[in-house]
Amino acid sequence: MNRRFLFLLGSSRPGGNTELLARRAAEQLPADTEQRWIDLTEHPLPEFEDLRHDSDHVRPTEGSAGLLLDATVAATDLVIASPLYWYSLSAPVKRYLDYWSGWLRTPGLDFKATLAGRTLWGVTALAHQEREVADPLIGSLSNSAAYMGMRFGGVLLGNGSKPGDVLNDTEALTRAKTFFAQDAPLARFPYDRTEVRPTT
């Protein structure tokens, strides 16, 4: 299967540091790799309504929900490009992931089986020098991938606050050159990563 990358931009600032870093990484993809870029602020989703115990979800065919669902299931590689907002994902990205809950319960869609084995990636820019503050964002993406049976390529971190700052982060730009070339292991929950030692 030829790789098809879907880049989901979750910043409230067009052309911000996260997007700049994601585009630098995308430049390294082979020329024949399909790329689709969707700005979530240009395709806002309504408030998510949880219908799990009330009625079945109906597959959306129109509007932002229909567009994002079709783009998601068509992609082999999903790239969440979200700045670090209050140490986690941006609101548009979080709402998009909330919609996964509905798509998981949409009859005939087989959303989880469709995404299983595909790869989830993350790109984020943060103002802190200490990368540990991005752990909640990384955990959200990693655990989401684990639940879906997806592979997780990790998160490309860059430093930047003012527009364009990330272009001065030479370490991030270097990592961007090989970010999508790395092998992405099957995602696992933290409790599954602990080595089980035989009892004696």
C-alpha positions in Angstrom: 0.0 0.0 0.0 1.4 3.4 -1.0 1.6 5.7 2.0 -0.9 8.5 2.3 -0.2 11.1 4.9 -2.9 13.2 6.5 -1.6 16.3 8.3 -4.1 17.7 10.8 -3.2 21.2 11.8 -4.6 22.1 15.3 -3.1 25.6 15.9 -5.2 28.7 16.3 -2.4 30.6 14.5 -2.0 30.0 10.7 1.5 29.2 9.7 2.6 28.9 13.3 5.7 27.1 14.6 4.1 23.7 14.8 3.0 23.9 11.2 6.4 25.1 10.1 8.1 22.2 11.8 5.6 19.7 10.3 6.2 21.1 6.8 9.9 20.8 7.2 9.5 17.1 8.2 7.1 16.5 5.3 9.6 17.9 2.8 11.7 14.9 3.4 9.0 12.4 2.3 9.5 10.8 -1.1 8.1 12.8 -4.0 5.4 10.2 -4.8 4.1 10.1 -1.2 0.5 11.5 -1.1 0.1 14.4 1.4 -3.2 16.0 2.5 -3.2 19.0 4.8 -6.4 20.0 6.7 -6.5 22.9 9.1 -9.0 22.0 11.8 -9.9 25.6 12.4 -11.1 25.9 8.9 -13.3 22.8 9.3 -14.7 23.2 12.8 -16.6 20.3 14.3 -19.7 20.9 16.4 -19.7 19.9 20.1 -19.3 16.2 20.3 -22.5 14.4 21.5 -22.0 11.1 23.2 -24.7 8.7 22.1 -23.2 5.5 23.3 -26.1 4.5 25.5 -28.9 6.2 23.6 -28.8 5.5 19.9 -26.5 4.4 17.1 -24.2 7.0 15.5 -24.9 7.7 11.8 -22.0 8.0 9.4 -21.5 11.6 8.5 -21.4 12.3 4.8 -21.4 16.1 4.8 -19.7 19.0 6.5 -16.6 19.0 8.5 -17.3 15.6 10.2 -17.8 13.9 6.8 -14.7 15.4 5.4 -12.5 14.5 8.4 -13.9 11.0 8.7 -13.2 10.2 5.0 -9.8 11.7 5.2 -8.9 9.8 8.3 -9.9 6.4 7.0 -8.1 7.0 3.7 -4.8 7.8 5.4 -2.1 5.3 6.1 -0.3 7.9 8.3 -2.0 10.4 10.5 0.0 13.4 11.7 -1.4 15.4 14.6 0.3 18.8 14.4 -0.8 20.5 17.6 1.0 23.2 19.6 1.4 22.5 23.3 -1.6 24.4 24.8 -1.7 24.2 28.6 0.6 21.2 28.4 -1.7 19.1 26.2 -3.4 19.0 22.8 -5.2 22.0 21.4 -9.0 22.2 21.6 -9.6 21.5 17.8 -7.5 18.4 18.0 -9.1 17.2 21.2 -12.5 17.6 19.7 -11.4 15.7 16.6 -10.3 12.8 18.8 -13.6 12.9 20.7 -15.3 12.2 17.3 -13.3 9.0 17.1 -15.6 7.8 20.0 -18.6 8.2 17.7 -16.9 6.7 14.7 -16.0 3.7 16.7 -19.7 3.1 17.2 -20.9 3.8 13.8 -22.5 0.7 12.2 -20.7 -0.6 9.2 -17.7 1.7 9.5 -15.3 -0.7 11.4 -13.3 2.4 12.3 -11.0 0.6 14.8 -10.2 -2.3 12.4 -9.6 0.2 9.6 -7.0 2.2 11.6 -5.3 -0.8 13.2 -1.8 -1.2 11.9 -1.7 2.3 10.5 0.6 4.9 12.0 0.0 7.9 14.2 2.6 10.7 14.5 2.7 13.9 16.4 4.4 17.3 15.9 4.4 20.1 18.4 6.1 23.3 19.3 6.5 24.4 22.9 7.9 27.5 24.6 9.6 25.5 27.4 13.2 24.3 27.1 12.3 21.4 29.3 10.7 18.8 27.0 9.1 16.8 29.9 6.2 19.3 30.0 5.0 17.8 26.7 4.5 14.4 28.3 0.7 14.8 28.6 0.4 15.5 24.9 2.7 12.6 24.0 0.8 10.3 26.3 -2.6 11.3 24.8 -1.4 10.4 21.3 0.5 7.3 22.4 -2.4 5.9 24.4 -4.9 6.7 21.6 -2.7 4.8 19.2 -2.5 1.9 21.6 -6.2 1.7 22.0 -6.7 1.7 18.3 -4.1 -0.9 17.6 -2.0 1.6 15.6 1.7 2.2 15.4 3.1 5.3 17.0 6.0 7.2 15.4 6.5 9.5 18.4 6.3 13.3 18.5 8.6 15.7 16.8 9.3 18.4 19.4 10.4 21.9 18.5 11.0 25.0 20.6 9.3 28.2 19.7 7.0 31.0 21.0 7.0 33.9 18.6 6.1 33.1 14.9 9.1 31.5 13.2 11.0 30.8 16.3 11.1 27.1 15.6 13.3 27.7 12.5 16.0 28.7 14.9 15.8 25.3 16.7 18.6 23.5 14.8 18.1 20.3 16.7 14.5 20.1 15.8 15.2 20.8 12.2 17.8 18.1 12.1 15.3 15.6 13.7 12.7 16.6 11.1 14.9 15.4 8.3 14.6 11.8 9.4 11.4 11.9 11.5 9.1 10.1 9.1 11.8 7.7 7.9 12.0 5.9 11.3 10.3 2.6 12.0 7.1 3.1 14.0 6.5 0.3 16.6 3.1 -0.9 17.6 1.8 1.4 20.3 1.5 0.0 23.7 -0.1 1.3 26.9 2.4 2.1 29.7 1.3 -0.9 31.7 2.1 -3.1 28.8 5.6 -1.8 28.4 6.9 -3.2 31.7 9.0 -6.2 31.3 7.4 -9.3 32.9 10.0 -11.2 34.9 9.6 -14.9 35.5 8.8 -15.9 39.0 11.1 -18.3 40.8 
